[in-house]
């Protein structure tokens, strides 16, 4: 048996001549939370749709839970759970009724379905609301319910497409707690997101995708190490002091004077240990520092390094492509 829950080999997808996914390759281990990070229109949902057998690839190969997504789509569907970007629940029915319908689709015996539904609704902290119509649920509750429903058939792999999009911070945190618990239980999760903090917090490994291509892959810390160090901001009392400070800190790393002419920006490793040394050196040289702070590299810094721009929600013609994809998927 392969140690990989998902294998993508040069996956491609075109819509009316527009290539949305351009030769994507990666592997996801069993028990891993794997993040697909990128802006809207980057190809995240299209890749997920190919791996969940919703649409056929234009080229390449996808294997999920040991089965080819084109040659054995039924076997793949038996082994996966999916949380779509847009809710797919019947809001006029209760959570319990939705669960039982889902169980019947998967052919789960009623007694097993009821036991599993009780456990899962308790797991996502919705057991007290099991017999209330979903139209009374908040957006965060709907999301947690959809995760529970996706786990009903005990899938080997769970796909989640932007599971926290549009949620308030409290609701996002609740969904994060559920995903973190799945991680502790060893469930394989494929997560698409354009939230940097979400990918950083939840994922064991991340693929950064932009314009249909994977431009980087690795653990969050591994990716952030590409930035080259922490960014230290040192504000001097005046411009003359700042120039002296710039010369003083050059031995610690790459430094430059900011546009305000009083702040020195330094990129250095292990900033917490460097800042006290810099302050001591500045005091001995008679240079007064009025503020010192630093930022750890973020995944947003990684995206900026790789593409020359910040992660964006939408850009130009990609909005047109997004509408095209949703229409193709009947969404």
C-alpha positions as CSV (number, residue, x, y, z in Angstrom):
1,X,0.0,0.0,0.0
2,X,1.3,3.5,-0.9
3,X,2.1,5.8,2.0
4,X,0.5,8.6,0.0
5,X,-3.2,9.4,0.3
6,X,-3.1,11.7,-2.7
7,X,-0.8,11.8,-5.7
8,X,-1.1,14.4,-8.4
9,X,1.1,14.0,-11.5
10,X,1.1,16.9,-14.0
11,X,-2.6,17.6,-13.5
12,X,-4.0,20.0,-16.1
13,X,-7.4,21.5,-16.7
14,X,-8.6,23.9,-19.5
15,X,-11.9,25.7,-20.0
16,X,-12.6,26.9,-23.5
17,X,-8.9,27.3,-24.2
18,X,-8.1,28.9,-20.8
19,X,-5.7,26.7,-18.9
20,X,-6.7,27.0,-15.2
21,X,-4.4,24.3,-13.9
22,X,-1.0,24.0,-15.6
23,X,0.8,20.8,-14.8
24,X,0.4,20.5,-11.0
25,X,2.3,17.7,-9.2
26,X,2.4,16.9,-5.5
27,X,2.0,14.1,-2.9
28,X,0.1,14.0,0.3
29,X,0.9,11.5,3.0
30,X,-1.7,9.7,5.1
31,X,-2.5,11.6,8.3
32,X,-1.2,14.9,7.0
33,X,-2.9,18.2,6.7
34,X,-1.9,19.5,3.4
35,X,-2.6,23.1,2.4
36,X,-3.2,24.5,-1.0
37,X,-2.5,28.2,-0.6
38,X,-3.1,30.8,-3.2
39,X,-5.3,33.7,-4.3
40,X,-8.8,33.4,-5.7
41,X,-8.5,32.2,-9.3
42,X,-5.1,30.5,-8.7
43,X,-6.5,27.0,-9.5
44,X,-7.1,25.7,-6.0
45,X,-10.8,24.7,-6.4
46,X,-10.2,23.3,-9.9
47,X,-7.5,21.0,-8.6
48,X,-9.7,19.9,-5.7
49,X,-12.6,19.3,-8.2
50,X,-10.4,17.0,-10.3
51,X,-9.2,15.1,-7.2
52,X,-12.7,14.6,-6.0
53,X,-13.9,13.4,-9.4
54,X,-16.2,16.4,-9.9
55,X,-14.5,17.3,-13.2
56,X,-12.1,15.3,-15.4
57,X,-8.5,16.4,-15.9
58,X,-7.5,17.7,-19.3
59,X,-4.2,16.0,-18.8
60,X,-2.0,14.3,-16.1
61,X,-3.1,11.9,-13.5
62,X,-4.7,12.0,-10.0
63,X,-4.7,9.1,-7.5
64,X,-6.7,9.3,-4.3
65,X,-6.7,6.6,-1.6
66,X,-5.0,4.3,-4.1
67,X,-7.5,4.8,-7.0
68,X,-7.2,6.7,-10.2
69,X,-9.7,9.6,-10.3
70,X,-10.6,9.0,-13.9
71,X,-10.4,5.2,-14.2
72,X,-12.0,4.4,-10.8
73,X,-14.1,7.5,-9.7
74,X,-16.7,5.4,-7.8
75,X,-13.9,3.9,-5.6
76,X,-12.5,7.3,-5.0
77,X,-15.9,8.7,-3.9
78,X,-16.3,5.8,-1.5
79,X,-13.2,6.8,0.3
80,X,-13.4,10.6,0.5
81,X,-15.4,13.3,2.3
82,X,-15.8,16.8,0.8
83,X,-16.6,20.2,2.3
84,X,-17.4,22.4,-0.6
85,X,-16.7,26.2,-0.7
86,X,-20.4,26.9,-0.9
87,X,-22.8,25.2,1.5
88,X,-24.6,22.1,0.1
89,X,-27.1,21.5,2.9
90,X,-30.9,21.4,2.9
91,X,-31.7,24.3,5.3
92,X,-35.3,23.3,5.7
93,X,-34.2,20.0,7.3
94,X,-32.6,19.4,10.6
95,X,-28.9,18.4,11.0
96,X,-30.1,14.9,12.0
97,X,-32.3,14.6,8.9
98,X,-29.4,15.9,6.7
99,X,-27.1,13.3,8.2
100,X,-29.6,10.4,7.6
101,X,-30.0,11.4,4.0
102,X,-26.3,11.5,3.5
103,X,-25.9,8.1,5.2
104,X,-28.5,6.6,2.9
105,X,-26.6,7.9,-0.2
106,X,-23.5,6.1,1.1
107,X,-25.5,2.9,2.0
108,X,-24.7,3.1,5.7
109,X,-27.0,0.9,7.8
110,X,-29.4,3.0,9.9
111,X,-28.1,1.8,13.2
112,X,-24.5,2.6,12.3
113,X,-25.5,5.9,10.8
114,X,-27.4,7.0,13.9
115,X,-24.4,6.1,16.2
116,X,-21.9,7.8,13.9
117,X,-24.1,10.9,13.6
118,X,-24.5,11.3,17.3
119,X,-20.7,11.0,17.8
120,X,-19.9,13.5,15.0
121,X,-22.5,16.1,16.0
122,X,-21.0,15.9,19.5
123,X,-17.5,16.2,18.0
124,X,-18.3,19.5,16.3
125,X,-20.4,20.7,19.4
126,X,-23.7,20.7,17.6
127,X,-25.4,17.8,19.4
128,X,-27.7,20.2,21.3
129,X,-28.9,21.6,17.9
130,X,-29.2,18.2,16.1
131,X,-33.0,18.5,15.7
132,X,-33.2,22.2,14.7
133,X,-33.6,23.2,11.1
134,X,-30.3,24.3,9.5
135,X,-31.9,27.7,8.5
136,X,-31.5,28.6,12.2
137,X,-27.8,27.9,12.2
138,X,-25.1,30.5,11.9
139,X,-22.5,30.4,9.1
140,X,-19.9,28.9,11.4
141,X,-22.4,26.2,12.7
142,X,-23.2,25.3,9.0
143,X,-19.4,24.9,8.4
144,X,-18.9,22.6,11.4
145,X,-22.0,20.6,10.4
146,X,-20.6,20.1,6.9
147,X,-17.3,18.8,8.3
148,X,-19.3,16.4,10.5
149,X,-21.3,15.2,7.5
150,X,-18.2,14.8,5.4
151,X,-16.9,12.4,8.1
152,X,-20.0,10.3,8.3
153,X,-18.8,7.5,5.9
154,X,-15.4,7.4,7.7
155,X,-13.4,8.6,4.7
156,X,-9.7,8.0,4.3
157,X,-9.3,11.6,2.9
158,X,-11.3,14.8,3.7
159,X,-11.2,17.6,1.2
160,X,-12.0,21.1,2.4
161,X,-12.4,24.0,0.0
162,X,-12.0,27.4,1.7
163,X,-13.8,26.1,4.8
164,X,-13.7,29.4,6.7
165,X,-14.3,31.8,3.9
166,X,-16.8,34.5,5.0
167,X,-16.8,33.5,8.7
168,X,-16.2,35.9,11.5
169,X,-13.1,35.4,13.7
170,X,-14.9,33.5,16.4
171,X,-16.5,31.1,13.9
172,X,-13.2,30.6,12.1
173,X,-11.5,29.7,15.4
174,X,-14.1,27.1,16.0
175,X,-13.6,25.5,12.6
176,X,-9.9,25.6,13.2
177,X,-10.4,23.7,16.5
178,X,-12.3,21.0,14.6
179,X,-9.6,20.7,11.9
180,X,-6.8,20.6,14.6
181,X,-8.6,17.7,16.3
182,X,-8.9,15.8,13.0
183,X,-5.1,16.3,12.7
184,X,-4.6,14.9,16.2
185,X,-6.7,11.9,15.2
186,X,-4.5,11.3,12.1
187,X,-7.2,12.1,9.5
188,X,-5.8,13.1,6.1
189,X,-7.0,16.6,5.2
190,X,-6.5,18.5,1.9
191,X,-7.3,22.1,2.6
192,X,-7.5,25.0,0.1
193,X,-7.2,28.5,1.5
194,X,-6.1,32.0,0.7
195,X,-5.7,32.9,4.4
196,X,-2.0,33.0,5.3
197,X,-2.7,32.5,9.1
198,X,-4.9,29.6,8.4
199,X,-2.3,27.7,6.4
200,X,0.4,28.5,8.9
201,X,-1.7,27.4,11.9
202,X,-3.2,24.2,10.5
203,X,-1.0,22.6,7.8
204,X,1.9,20.2,8.0
205,X,3.0,21.1,4.5
206,X,1.8,23.7,2.0
207,X,1.9,24.1,-1.8
208,X,1.8,27.7,-2.9
209,X,-0.2,27.9,-6.2
210,X,-0.5,31.0,-8.4
211,X,-1.9,31.2,-12.0
212,X,-2.4,27.5,-12.1
213,X,1.2,26.5,-11.2
214,X,2.8,25.4,-7.9
215,X,5.5,27.9,-7.2
216,X,6.7,26.5,-3.8
217,X,6.1,23.6,-1.5
218,X,7.2,22.7,2.0
219,X,6.5,23.0,5.7
220,X,5.4,26.5,6.8
221,X,8.7,27.2,8.6
222,X,10.7,25.8,5.7
223,X,8.9,28.2,3.3
224,X,9.4,31.1,5.6
225,X,13.1,30.4,6.0
226,X,13.4,31.4,2.3
227,X,12.8,35.0,3.3
228,X,16.2,35.0,4.9
229,X,15.6,36.1,8.5
230,X,13.6,38.3,10.8
231,X,12.9,41.9,9.9
232,X,14.1,44.3,12.6
233,X,12.9,47.9,12.7
234,X,15.1,50.4,14.7
235,X,13.9,54.0,15.0
236,X,16.6,56.6,15.9
237,X,15.9,60.0,17.5
238,X,16.8,61.8,14.3
239,X,18.2,61.3,10.8
240,X,21.9,61.8,11.7
241,X,21.6,59.2,14.4
242,X,19.8,56.9,11.9
243,X,22.7,57.1,9.5
244,X,25.2,56.3,12.3
245,X,22.9,53.4,13.3
246,X,22.8,52.1,9.8
247,X,26.6,51.8,9.7
248,X,26.6,50.2,13.1
249,X,24.2,47.4,12.4
250,X,25.5,46.4,8.9
251,X,27.6,43.7,10.6
252,X,24.4,41.9,11.8
253,X,22.8,41.5,8.3
254,X,21.4,43.4,5.3
255,X,20.3,46.9,6.4
256,X,18.8,49.9,4.8
257,X,17.4,53.3,5.7
258,X,13.6,53.6,5.5
259,X,11.9,56.4,3.6
260,X,11.3,58.4,6.8
261,X,15.1,58.7,7.3
262,X,14.9,57.8,11.0
263,X,14.2,54.1,10.8
264,X,16.7,51.4,10.0
265,X,15.4,48.2,8.6
266,X,17.6,45.2,9.2
267,X,17.1,41.6,8.0
268,X,18.9,39.3,10.4
269,X,18.5,35.8,11.9
270,X,17.4,35.3,15.5
271,X,16.3,38.9,16.1
272,X,15.5,38.4,19.8
273,X,19.1,37.8,20.5
274,X,20.4,40.4,18.1
275,X,18.3,43.4,19.4
276,X,19.9,43.6,22.9
277,X,23.4,43.5,21.3
278,X,22.5,46.3,18.9
279,X,21.0,48.4,21.6
280,X,24.2,48.0,23.7
281,X,26.4,48.8,20.8
282,X,24.3,51.9,20.0
283,X,24.5,53.1,23.6
284,X,28.3,52.8,23.5
285,X,28.4,54.7,20.3
286,X,26.2,57.5,21.7
287,X,23.3,56.7,19.3
288,X,19.8,56.8,20.8
289,X,17.3,54.2,19.7
290,X,13.7,55.3,20.6
291,X,12.0,52.1,19.3
292,X,13.0,48.6,18.4
293,X,10.7,45.8,17.1
294,X,10.9,42.9,14.8
295,X,8.6,40.6,12.7
296,X,9.1,37.0,12.0
297,X,8.8,36.0,8.3
298,X,5.2,35.2,7.3
299,X,3.8,33.2,4.4
300,X,2.7,36.5,2.9
301,X,6.4,37.5,2.9
302,X,7.1,34.2,1.1
303,X,4.4,35.0,-1.5
304,X,5.9,38.4,-2.0
305,X,9.3,37.0,-2.4
306,X,8.1,34.4,-5.0
307,X,5.8,36.6,-7.0
308,X,6.8,40.2,-6.3
309,X,3.3,41.0,-5.0
310,X,1.1,40.4,-2.0
311,X,-1.4,37.7,-2.0
312,X,-4.6,39.1,-3.5
313,X,-8.2,38.1,-3.4
314,X,-9.0,38.8,-7.1
315,X,-7.2,40.3,-10.0
316,X,-8.4,41.3,-13.4
317,X,-9.7,38.5,-15.7
318,X,-9.4,35.9,-12.9
319,X,-12.8,37.0,-11.7
320,X,-14.2,36.0,-15.1
321,X,-12.6,32.6,-14.9
322,X,-14.0,32.1,-11.4
323,X,-17.5,32.7,-12.6
324,X,-16.8,30.3,-15.5
325,X,-15.7,27.5,-13.2
326,X,-18.7,27.9,-10.9
327,X,-21.0,27.7,-13.9
328,X,-19.3,24.6,-15.1
329,X,-19.7,23.0,-11.7
330,X,-23.4,24.0,-11.5
331,X,-22.7,26.4,-8.7
